[in-house]
Amino acid sequence: MSEDLTQQVKEEVARVSALPLEEQPTAFAAIRDQLERTLNSDEDSSSSRQGE
């Protein structure tokens, strides 16, 4: 994971942690979704490079 993405995630986790408890599950789910999309796009680009 790039340092920039790591920093963004840290900042977002800190922001979400300050939210009211009832809002946190949805906000943390959004972070998880963003990370999954990032990981999946990295896997897709790695797979396409291996086929070359």
Backbone as CSV, one residue per row, in Angstrom:
resi,resn,N_x,N_y,N_z,CA_x,CA_y,CA_z,C_x,C_y,C_z
1,MET,0.851,-1.168,0.000,0.000,0.000,0.000,0.900,1.236,0.000
2,SER,0.584,2.197,-0.829,1.413,3.393,-0.906,1.315,4.198,0.380
3,GLU,2.350,4.977,0.650,2.348,5.798,1.858,1.208,6.812,1.822
4,ASP,0.892,7.320,0.627,-0.189,8.287,0.495,-1.528,7.660,0.885
5,LEU,-1.790,6.465,0.401,-3.032,5.772,0.742,-3.063,5.436,2.226
6,THR,-1.950,5.012,2.767,-1.872,4.705,4.194,-2.213,5.934,5.022
7,GLN,-1.672,7.076,4.642,-1.953,8.314,5.367,-3.427,8.692,5.241
8,GLN,-3.993,8.548,4.052,-5.413,8.851,3.855,-6.284,7.966,4.740
9,VAL,-5.946,6.695,4.821,-6.728,5.762,5.635,-6.609,6.133,7.106
10,LYS,-5.400,6.454,7.560,-5.217,6.859,8.957,-6.066,8.075,9.291
11,GLU,-6.063,9.059,8.396,-6.841,10.274,8.628,-8.340,9.975,8.633
12,GLU,-8.767,9.118,7.735,-10.182,8.773,7.660,-10.623,7.978,8.890
13,VAL,-9.785,7.063,9.357,-10.107,6.295,10.568,-10.208,7.238,11.757
14,ALA,-9.310,8.197,11.866,-9.370,9.165,12.962,-10.660,9.984,12.883
15,ARG,-11.033,10.396,11.675,-12.252,11.174,11.498,-13.479,10.358,11.889
16,VAL,-13.533,9.117,11.421,-14.684,8.263,11.699,-14.757,7.940,13.190
17,SER,-13.627,7.764,13.820,-13.605,7.468,15.256,-14.220,8.587,16.078
18,ALA,-14.187,9.802,15.545,-14.759,10.944,16.259,-16.264,11.083,16.025
19,LEU,-16.805,10.320,15.100,-18.237,10.383,14.825,-19.029,9.746,15.963
20,PRO,-20.324,10.081,16.057,-21.181,9.390,17.031,-21.187,7.886,16.721
21,LEU,-21.302,7.080,17.760,-21.219,5.621,17.605,-22.193,5.078,16.576
22,GLU,-23.393,5.627,16.484,-24.381,5.092,15.539,-23.995,5.356,14.085
23,GLU,-23.108,6.313,13.838,-22.673,6.610,12.466,-21.409,5.844,12.070
24,GLN,-20.682,5.326,13.038,-19.393,4.696,12.756,-19.468,3.439,11.893
25,PRO,-20.415,2.515,12.116,-20.409,1.308,11.278,-20.504,1.605,9.777
26,THR,-21.357,2.529,9.409,-21.501,2.881,7.989,-20.224,3.530,7.453
27,ALA,-19.637,4.403,8.256,-18.419,5.091,7.820,-17.242,4.123,7.710
28,PHE,-17.115,3.210,8.674,-16.034,2.220,8.583,-16.260,1.270,7.406
29,ALA,-17.500,0.959,7.102,-17.802,0.112,5.941,-17.362,0.808,4.655
30,ALA,-17.520,2.127,4.600,-17.083,2.875,3.413,-15.563,2.800,3.254
31,ILE,-14.848,2.868,4.373,-13.384,2.732,4.314,-13.019,1.335,3.818
32,ARG,-13.680,0.324,4.359,-13.415,-1.055,3.939,-13.665,-1.219,2.440
33,ASP,-14.776,-0.667,1.956,-15.092,-0.765,0.533,-14.016,-0.097,-0.321
34,GLN,-13.551,1.066,0.131,-12.493,1.758,-0.610,-11.227,0.908,-0.662
35,LEU,-10.861,0.297,0.463,-9.667,-0.548,0.494,-9.829,-1.776,-0.393
36,GLU,-11.007,-2.382,-0.378,-11.247,-3.549,-1.238,-11.139,-3.173,-2.703
37,ARG,-11.712,-2.038,-3.081,-11.614,-1.590,-4.482,-10.157,-1.357,-4.868
38,THR,-9.392,-0.748,-3.962,-7.978,-0.487,-4.237,-7.212,-1.796,-4.406
39,LEU,-7.443,-2.726,-3.488,-6.753,-4.020,-3.583,-7.149,-4.763,-4.849
40,ASN,-8.431,-4.753,-5.180,-8.892,-5.446,-6.384,-8.325,-4.814,-7.643
41,SER,-8.230,-3.503,-7.687,-7.678,-2.855,-8.876,-6.190,-3.147,-8.992
42,ASP,-5.487,-3.242,-7.858,-4.069,-3.608,-7.887,-3.894,-5.040,-8.376
43,GLU,-4.767,-5.948,-7.931,-4.696,-7.334,-8.384,-4.971,-7.430,-9.881
44,ASP,-5.962,-6.682,-10.352,-6.302,-6.700,-11.773,-5.140,-6.207,-12.617
45,SER,-4.481,-5.139,-12.177,-3.371,-4.616,-12.960,-2.171,-5.563,-12.900
46,SER,-1.975,-6.250,-11.773,-0.891,-7.228,-11.678,-1.158,-8.417,-12.583
47,SER,-2.409,-8.880,-12.618,-2.773,-10.011,-13.454,-2.579,-9.681,-14.925
48,SER,-2.961,-8.495,-15.325,-2.827,-8.133,-16.731,-1.360,-8.001,-17.133
49,ARG,-0.514,-7.600,-16.197,0.922,-7.478,-16.507,1.565,-8.859,-16.616
50,GLN,1.080,-9.842,-15.848,1.654,-11.170,-15.884,1.387,-11.852,-17.218
51,GLY,0.311,-11.490,-17.872,-0.033,-12.090,-19.150,0.800,-11.590,-20.310
52,GLU,1.604,-10.561,-20.064,2.413,-9.989,-21.147,3.661,-10.790,-21.413
